[in-house]
Amino acid sequence: MTIIELKPTKIIVRNDNSKKFYALPYYMINIAGIDVSINDQQKNLTINNLQVGECVGFNKDGQEIIGFIERLNQKSVTLKTKCGHGWRVAYHCYFA
């Protein structure tokens, strides 16, 4: 990719292989080269890879429940949803 022009809200680039031009919003540019690929493999969440205040979710009877971690217990996590409901759920039930 070659940068052609910088506009107030977009950047114009040209694909070097196909010679096509693209107008991209700035938020689509990964300057730091961070891996942004989505990994479909379920990772095993443990007390070591979660933090208080982090947003997590789990499925309860087919309904997705999302909340913020309040406390990390030895076998489960205590979280609170935006509407104030508290949940205590085992680590293997979570997705991040």
GROMACS elastic network, one bead per residue, 0.5 to 0.9 nm:
[ bonds ]
;  ai    aj funct       b0    kb
    1    13     6  0.62785   500
    1    14     6  0.54898   500
    1    16     6  0.54340   500
    1    17     6  0.83323   500
    2    12     6  0.86460   500
    2    13     6  0.53985   500
    2    14     6  0.51821   500
    2    15     6  0.65623   500
    2    16     6  0.67223   500
    3     6     6  0.77557   500
    3    11     6  0.73029   500
    3    12     6  0.61609   500
    3    14     6  0.65407   500
    4    11     6  0.76898   500
    4    12     6  0.53670   500
    4    13     6  0.51854   500
    4    14     6  0.67321   500
    4    21     6  0.86889   500
    5    10     6  0.86448   500
    5    11     6  0.59439   500
    5    12     6  0.50265   500
    5    13     6  0.71029   500
    6     9     6  0.82174   500
    6    10     6  0.65141   500
    6    12     6  0.63600   500
    6    13     6  0.89566   500
    7    10     6  0.51018   500
    7    11     6  0.57025   500
    7    12     6  0.76138   500
    8    11     6  0.81324   500
    9    24     6  0.85516   500
    9    25     6  0.60533   500
    9    26     6  0.66775   500
   10    23     6  0.60931   500
   10    24     6  0.53028   500
   10    26     6  0.57051   500
   11    22     6  0.81125   500
   11    23     6  0.56469   500
   11    24     6  0.53397   500
   11    25     6  0.63191   500
   11    26     6  0.64998   500
   12    21     6  0.68586   500
   12    22     6  0.56635   500
   12    24     6  0.64359   500
   12    25     6  0.89659   500
   13    20     6  0.83819   500
   13    21     6  0.56495   500
   13    22     6  0.53374   500
   13    23     6  0.65336   500
   13    24     6  0.77049   500
   14    17     6  0.87477   500
   14    18     6  0.82603   500
   14    19     6  0.58838   500
   14    20     6  0.55330   500
   14    22     6  0.62618   500
   15    18     6  0.56438   500
   15    19     6  0.50999   500
   15    20     6  0.54501   500
   15    21     6  0.64605   500
   15    22     6  0.78722   500
   16    19     6  0.53328   500
   16    20     6  0.78362   500
   17    20     6  0.81975   500
   18    21     6  0.88665   500
   24    27     6  0.82186   500
   24    28     6  0.66287   500
   24    29     6  0.79745   500
   25    28     6  0.58330   500
   25    29     6  0.77396   500
   26    29     6  0.56458   500
   26    30     6  0.89880   500
   27    30     6  0.78750   500
   29    32     6  0.89156   500
   30    33     6  0.54924   500
   30    34     6  0.67690   500
   30    35     6  0.89846   500
   30    36     6  0.87147   500
   31    34     6  0.79527   500
   33    36     6  0.86018   500
   35    38     6  0.88706   500
   39    42     6  0.79138   500
   40    43     6  0.89289   500
   42    45     6  0.88759   500
   42    95     6  0.76898   500
   43    95     6  0.80457   500
   43    96     6  0.87863   500
   44    49     6  0.89920   500
   44    91     6  0.78818   500
   44    92     6  0.65692   500
   44    94     6  0.85811   500
   44    95     6  0.86760   500
   45    48     6  0.78560   500
   45    49     6  0.62618   500
   45    50     6  0.71372   500
   45    91     6  0.58350   500
   45    92     6  0.64751   500
   45    93     6  0.86969   500
   45    94     6  0.70208   500
   45    95     6  0.76223   500
   45    96     6  0.81100   500
   46    49     6  0.56492   500
   46    50     6  0.66584   500
   46    75     6  0.87299   500
   46    76     6  0.89278   500
   46    91     6  0.59827   500
   46    92     6  0.79479   500
   47    50     6  0.56170   500
   47    51     6  0.78099   500
   47    72     6  0.64880   500
   47    73     6  0.77164   500
   47    74     6  0.73484   500
   47    75     6  0.83381   500
   47    76     6  0.84525   500
   47    77     6  0.83560   500
   47    91     6  0.78270   500
   48    51     6  0.80858   500
   50    54     6  0.70421   500
   50    69     6  0.84683   500
   50    72     6  0.80322   500
   50    96     6  0.88113   500
   51    54     6  0.55920   500
   51    69     6  0.71194   500
   51    70     6  0.88634   500
   51    71     6  0.84788   500
   51    72     6  0.76059   500
   52    55     6  0.88065   500
   52    68     6  0.75986   500
   52    70     6  0.55467   500
   52    71     6  0.60437   500
   52    72     6  0.69616   500
   52    79     6  0.89727   500
   53    68     6  0.53743   500
   53    70     6  0.62482   500
   53    71     6  0.85720   500
   53    79     6  0.88103   500
   54    67     6  0.83220   500
   54    68     6  0.54497   500
   54    69     6  0.55538   500
   54    70     6  0.85702   500
   54    96     6  0.87344   500
   55    66     6  0.70495   500
   55    67     6  0.56162   500
   55    69     6  0.64927   500
   55    79     6  0.88147   500
   55    96     6  0.71686   500
   56    65     6  0.84958   500
   56    66     6  0.57539   500
   56    67     6  0.57838   500
   56    68     6  0.62460   500
   56    69     6  0.72228   500
   56    79     6  0.83941   500
   56    94     6  0.68325   500
   56    95     6  0.61821   500
   57    64     6  0.67643   500
   57    65     6  0.53481   500
   57    67     6  0.61926   500
   57    68     6  0.84333   500
   57    93     6  0.85577   500
   57    94     6  0.56990   500
   57    95     6  0.55037   500
   57    96     6  0.63628   500
   58    63     6  0.82870   500
   58    64     6  0.58391   500
   58    65     6  0.54175   500
   58    66     6  0.66793   500
   58    89     6  0.83145   500
   58    93     6  0.59213   500
   58    95     6  0.59263   500
   58    96     6  0.85990   500
   59    62     6  0.56346   500
   59    63     6  0.53966   500
   59    65     6  0.60065   500
   59    66     6  0.88146   500
   59    93     6  0.74572   500
   59    94     6  0.78235   500
   59    95     6  0.87465   500
   60    63     6  0.51440   500
   60    64     6  0.63938   500
   60    65     6  0.68375   500
   61    64     6  0.84271   500
   65    81     6  0.76753   500
   66    79     6  0.86944   500
   66    80     6  0.83460   500
   66    81     6  0.61573   500
   66    82     6  0.82255   500
   67    79     6  0.58168   500
   67    80     6  0.51882   500
   67    82     6  0.64930   500
   67    85     6  0.88511   500
   67    86     6  0.86818   500
   67    87     6  0.87021   500
   68    78     6  0.85474   500
   68    79     6  0.52622   500
   68    80     6  0.55148   500
   68    81     6  0.63829   500
   68    82     6  0.80977   500
   69    72     6  0.73785   500
   69    77     6  0.68439   500
   69    78     6  0.59818   500
   69    80     6  0.66419   500
   70    77     6  0.77376   500
   70    78     6  0.55551   500
   70    79     6  0.50670   500
   70    80     6  0.67239   500
   71    76     6  0.88741   500
   71    77     6  0.60309   500
   71    78     6  0.50798   500
   71    79     6  0.69348   500
   72    75     6  0.83348   500
   72    76     6  0.67134   500
   72    78     6  0.64391   500
   72    79     6  0.88705   500
   73    76     6  0.51416   500
   73    77     6  0.55424   500
   73    78     6  0.72938   500
   74    77     6  0.80965   500
   75    89     6  0.84990   500
   75    90     6  0.59828   500
   75    91     6  0.67504   500
   76    88     6  0.63159   500
   76    89     6  0.52085   500
   76    91     6  0.54045   500
   76    92     6  0.87065   500
   77    87     6  0.79840   500
   77    88     6  0.55022   500
   77    89     6  0.54745   500
   77    90     6  0.63083   500
   77    91     6  0.66243   500
   78    86     6  0.71114   500
   78    87     6  0.56585   500
   78    89     6  0.66824   500
   79    85     6  0.83784   500
   79    86     6  0.57810   500
   79    87     6  0.53204   500
   79    88     6  0.64347   500
   79    89     6  0.81638   500
   80    83     6  0.80343   500
   80    84     6  0.58666   500
   80    85     6  0.55553   500
   80    87     6  0.62566   500
   80    88     6  0.89235   500
   81    84     6  0.52501   500
   81    85     6  0.53624   500
   81    86     6  0.65528   500
   81    87     6  0.80969   500
   82    85     6  0.75205   500
   89    92     6  0.84616   500
   89    93     6  0.68203   500
   89    94     6  0.77661   500
   90    93     6  0.57507   500
   90    94     6  0.74708   500
   91    94     6  0.57510   500
   91    95     6  0.88744   500
   92    95     6  0.83402   500
